[in-house]
Amino acid sequence: MKWYNEAEYIRKQAMNNNQFFKNSLPMIASENVLSPLCREMLITDLHGRYAEGTPGNRYYEGCKFFDLIEEKAMELAKKLFNCSYADVRPTAGTTANMAILKALIKPGEPAVVLDLANGAHISFGKWGAASVRGIDLISYPFNDEEMNIDVDGAVKLIKKVKPKLALNGRSVFLFPSPIKELAEAAHEVGAYLVYDAAHVLGLIAGKQFQDPLREGADVMSGSTHKTLPGPQGGMIVSNHKGDTDHDKSFLRKLGFGVFPGVTSSYHLHHVAAKAIAFAEHLEFGEAYAKQIIKNAQSLAQSLHQHGFNVYGEKLGFTKSHQVLLGIGPGKGKEASKLLEDSGIVTNMNTIPGDQDPLNPSGLRLGTPELTRIGMKENEMEEIAVFFERALLKKESAKKIKEDIKEFRKDFQELHYCFKEGFRGYDYHKLI
Ligand SMILES: *Cc1c(COP(=O)(O)O)cnc(C)c1O
């Protein structure tokens, strides 16, 4: 047993990580925690299996039960997004985006996107997945005050450059994008509108954000572990029906982009957990999404009252799960470290005008996980006070951390998920 201690070391660190999060305020906007029923799927036999292809049309045998699972996952996904096409195979949001780029654009062709400084995700940036496809990225103009794509400028840009794709992918996503206008312009020049809903998938499914497929998006990708609190993974949905040859070919290309394009094994245990997360979101998603947004608005308002520079003031700070703070030129990293030492987990983030993504000037905050553990508007007001103590009054991080541990004691249970058979479930414990 020469190497057992190494395995024990890893277990110890995982337990430390559980304890750390148990006693902290998890406020990273893209993070969430898994329900007990979803988590159970991750340790089933499905984990070790392969299923290339689609239900009933497999390269490998042994898939008869998984076929039923994947079919159900697609059926629930279509219900959740009220659409006619769903692919639950992408193993991440980034993988879903790569599949779409593989399907709908060729190397060297132009696509219009947001800039990283204005909240785009790296997968549509020149250093990320888009660069693997070698496409020509052209940036939308941005309106800092409204924290949104400048509609008129973007429409003009689309008409001028005639891109293959108009992309909408935002990691800082305070307000809905002007999809109707962008889609109209895109369709006029024969481009598709791609809506990357990674962050806001759960808000859309909970009917509390915009409805991209109704507003003109041709295809929507997303991560299944952000505001939609399922397992790590991605998905693609569309409301194209495949009722003409051209449309059939569009959907066939999307499917081919996923497999064999960018997946082989697509993590069958995650597909099962996705299906359960969809069922839970159909049941609880509306109430969950509502509370997430209320909490973000309350947090933003309170932080503003305590003297923080909160973006989007003119429009009520936020209509999503996020809050964006300006901290001071290049000061984002220092602030996020100070918060971590105080027991608050966030991330530094670029704000409009930032040139250096490694030394950004802001902090991005999110309420999905705080909401999931039962916090409401009152708790957001208390959290704003912790921020003031840590960042403005510069109180001892050690003392704040102790107070936060105490504050968190009443919030250790998961909400908005099925608990049948899991009374008293402690999601911070290993199996
Ligand atoms: C998080 C994010 C992704 C990537 O998703 P992963 O599941 O982490 O690969 C893609 N696009 C946007 C806009 C994101 O915020």
The ligand as a Gaussian input file, in Angstrom:
#p B3LYP/6-31G(d) Opt

LIG

0 1
 C      -19.755000      29.756000     -18.175000
 C      -19.931000      30.161000     -19.580000
 C      -19.644000      29.269000     -20.615000
 C      -18.870000      28.000000     -20.401000
 O      -19.523000      27.033000     -19.798000
 P      -18.769000      25.772000     -19.208000
 O      -19.918000      24.892000     -18.915000
 O      -18.018000      26.270000     -18.035000
 O      -17.864000      25.244000     -20.257000
 C      -19.956000      29.628000     -21.916000
 N      -20.516000      30.814000     -22.183000
 C      -20.794000      31.702000     -21.214000
 C      -21.432000      32.997000     -21.593000
 C      -20.484000      31.418000     -19.890000
 O      -20.714000      32.327000     -18.951000

